[in-house]
Amino acid sequence: FQHEKMKQLKAELSSTKSQLIENQKWVISLQEKVIDCKEQQLEAVQTALTAVKTTVEDSVKEQFMSYSDALQENVMVCQPQSPSLSPEVLKKVVQSVVQQEDRSRNLMVFGIPETEKENLTELVQDVFQDIGIKPTLETVSRLGKAGKENTKRPVKVTLSSPSVAHQILSQARRLRESENFSSVFVRPDRSEEERAQNRLLVQELLKKRENESGKRHYIKGGTIHSVDKGVS
């Protein structure tokens, strides 16, 4: 009887060892799968980080090249008058380029009626949505001191990028046909020198319209264009 009992115990012990070994193999296999999964996740994260880094580097390079081209252009304009640029002149050139880059994201909106408790951001959004554009407005503010009632101080708008500002300017002429904003018009944010030049252009434009009434005159690209009124 004892002999049979021993054989049974040995058989159970052998079965238990075999099951334990199988369990250990299963645990090892599961650990390997977990490690492999973590390695794949790490690789995916590294790939994503590399892509983001490349995108950021390309963007920085593009902005730097744009800034460098503009700076070189301004320097070349100054060279005939001053072959060796002084630090003061170079500083003014750099400031001019930076200011021009800042203004390229700005627009001036004229003709929006002014009220005491106005939501200016919402008003400007309504104007832009009227021409089919829904941009993100970073800052919106009226310029100058508040005057009497029914005044319409100009509104300065800062957008997310120069391309968005350009898109709005390209569609701004549609406001002439707007039911709600036909008296509103949009212009670039010009420097003091550019505003002076534009005033001269407007004066010349008015003279042409008076002296050459048979043609349609308009300003585009900093110059006055004239076409027959029947030509679109």
C-alpha positions in Angstrom: 0.0 0.0 0.0 2.8 2.4 0.9 4.6 1.6 -2.4 1.5 2.5 -4.4 1.0 5.7 -2.3 4.7 6.7 -3.1 4.2 6.1 -6.8 1.0 8.3 -6.7 2.8 11.1 -4.9 5.8 10.9 -7.3 3.3 11.1 -10.3 1.5 14.1 -8.7 4.9 15.8 -8.0 6.0 15.2 -11.6 2.8 16.7 -12.9 3.1 19.7 -10.6 6.7 20.3 -11.8 5.6 20.0 -15.4 2.7 22.5 -14.8 5.1 24.8 -13.0 7.5 24.7 -15.9 4.7 25.5 -18.4 3.5 28.4 -16.2 7.1 29.7 -16.1 7.3 29.5 -19.9 4.0 31.3 -20.2 5.2 34.1 -17.8 8.4 34.5 -19.8 6.5 34.6 -23.0 4.2 37.2 -21.6 7.2 39.3 -20.4 8.8 39.1 -23.8 5.5 40.4 -25.4 5.3 43.2 -22.9 8.9 44.2 -23.6 8.4 44.0 -27.3 5.2 46.2 -27.0 7.1 48.8 -25.0 9.9 48.8 -27.5 7.4 49.4 -30.3 5.7 52.2 -28.3 9.1 53.8 -27.6 10.0 53.6 -31.3 6.7 55.2 -32.2 7.3 58.0 -29.7 10.9 58.5 -31.0 9.6 58.6 -34.6 7.0 61.2 -33.6 9.5 63.3 -31.8 11.9 63.2 -34.7 9.1 64.3 -37.1 8.2 67.2 -34.7 11.8 68.2 -34.4 12.2 68.2 -38.2 9.1 70.3 -38.7 10.2 72.8 -36.1 13.7 73.0 -37.6 12.3 73.5 -41.1 10.0 76.2 -39.8 12.8 78.0 -38.1 15.0 77.8 -41.2 12.3 79.1 -43.4 11.6 82.1 -41.0 15.4 82.8 -40.7 15.8 82.6 -44.5 12.9 85.0 -45.0 14.4 87.4 -42.4 17.8 87.1 -44.0 16.5 87.8 -47.5 14.7 90.8 -46.3 17.7 92.1 -44.4 20.0 91.5 -47.4 17.5 93.4 -49.7 17.5 96.4 -47.3 21.3 96.3 -47.0 21.7 96.2 -50.8 19.4 99.2 -51.1 21.6 101.1 -48.7 25.0 100.1 -50.2 25.2 102.6 -53.1 24.9 105.5 -50.6 27.1 103.9 -47.9 29.5 101.2 -48.9 30.5 100.5 -45.3 27.4 100.4 -43.1 27.7 101.9 -39.7 26.2 100.1 -36.7 23.5 102.8 -36.4 22.4 102.3 -40.0 22.4 98.5 -39.7 20.4 98.8 -36.5 17.8 100.9 -38.3 17.7 98.4 -41.2 17.1 95.5 -38.8 14.4 97.4 -36.9 12.7 98.3 -40.2 12.6 94.6 -41.2 11.3 93.4 -37.9 8.6 96.1 -37.8 7.6 95.2 -41.3 7.3 91.6 -40.3 5.2 92.5 -37.3 2.9 94.7 -39.4 2.4 92.0 -42.0 0.1 90.2 -39.5 -1.9 93.3 -38.9 -4.9 94.8 -40.6 -6.7 98.2 -40.3 -10.5 98.1 -40.4 -12.4 101.3 -41.1 -16.0 102.2 -40.9 -17.2 100.0 -38.0 -19.8 102.0 -36.0 -18.7 102.6 -32.4 -20.9 102.1 -29.3 -20.2 102.4 -25.6 -20.6 98.7 -24.7 -19.5 97.1 -28.0 -18.0 93.7 -28.4 -15.3 94.7 -30.8 -13.9 91.2 -31.4 -17.3 89.9 -32.3 -17.9 92.9 -34.6 -14.7 92.3 -36.5 -15.4 88.5 -36.7 -18.8 89.4 -38.2 -17.1 91.5 -40.9 -14.6 88.8 -41.9 -17.3 86.1 -41.8 -19.3 88.2 -44.2 -16.6 87.6 -46.8 -16.3 83.9 -46.0 -13.3 83.9 -43.6 -13.2 82.9 -40.0 -9.7 83.7 -38.7 -8.3 83.6 -35.2 -8.0 87.2 -33.9 -5.0 87.6 -31.5 -5.7 91.3 -30.6 -8.4 93.8 -31.6 -8.4 97.4 -30.5 -9.6 100.9 -31.6 -7.0 103.5 -32.3 -7.1 107.1 -31.0 -9.1 108.7 -28.2 -12.9 108.2 -28.0 -14.7 111.2 -29.4 -18.4 112.1 -29.7 -21.2 109.8 -30.4 -21.5 108.1 -33.8 -17.7 108.1 -34.3 -15.9 105.3 -36.2 -12.4 105.1 -34.9 -10.2 102.7 -37.0 -9.7 99.2 -35.6 -6.3 97.5 -35.5 -6.5 93.7 -35.8 -3.6 91.3 -35.3 -4.0 87.9 -36.9 -2.1 84.6 -36.5 0.0 84.9 -39.6 0.7 87.1 -42.6 -0.9 84.6 -44.9 -4.2 85.0 -43.1 -4.0 88.8 -43.4 -3.2 88.5 -47.1 -6.2 86.2 -47.6 -8.6 88.7 -45.9 -7.2 91.6 -48.0 -7.7 89.6 -51.2 -11.4 89.1 -50.4 -12.0 92.5 -48.7 -13.5 94.1 -51.9 -16.5 91.8 -51.5 -17.6 94.1 -48.6 -18.7 96.7 -51.1 -21.6 94.3 -52.0 -22.3 93.4 -48.4 -25.8 94.1 -47.0 -24.5 94.9 -43.6 -20.9 96.2 -44.1 -20.8 98.0 -47.4 -19.3 101.1 -45.7 -16.6 99.0 -44.0 -13.2 98.6 -45.7 -10.0 96.8 -44.8 -6.4 98.0 -45.4 -2.9 96.8 -44.5 -1.2 98.2 -41.4 1.2 100.6 -43.1 4.2 102.4 -41.6 4.3 106.2 -41.3 6.3 106.5 -44.6 3.9 104.1 -46.4 0.9 106.1 -45.2 2.4 109.3 -46.6 3.1 107.6 -49.9 -0.5 106.3 -50.0 -1.9 109.7 -49.3 0.0 111.0 -52.4 -1.3 108.1 -54.4 -4.9 108.8 -53.3 -4.5 112.5 -54.3 -3.2 111.5 -57.7 -6.1 109.0 -58.1 -8.7 111.7 -57.3 -7.1 114.0 -60.0 -7.2 111.2 -62.5 -10.8 110.5 -61.8 -11.7 114.1 -62.2 -9.6 114.7 -65.4 -10.1 111.3 -67.1 -13.7 110.4 -66.2 -14.1 108.1 -69.1 -11.8 105.6 -67.5 -11.8 103.6 -64.3 -8.9 104.3 -62.0 -7.7 102.3 -59.1 -4.6 101.6 -56.9 -3.0 98.2 -57.0 0.5 97.2 -55.9 1.4 100.8 -55.0 0.6 102.2 -58.4 -2.4 103.7 -60.2 -4.0 101.7 -62.9 -6.4 103.0 -65.5 -8.7 101.0 -67.8 -11.8 101.7 -69.9 -15.0 101.6 -67.9 -16.3 98.8 -70.1 -13.3 96.6 -69.2 -13.6 94.4 -66.2 
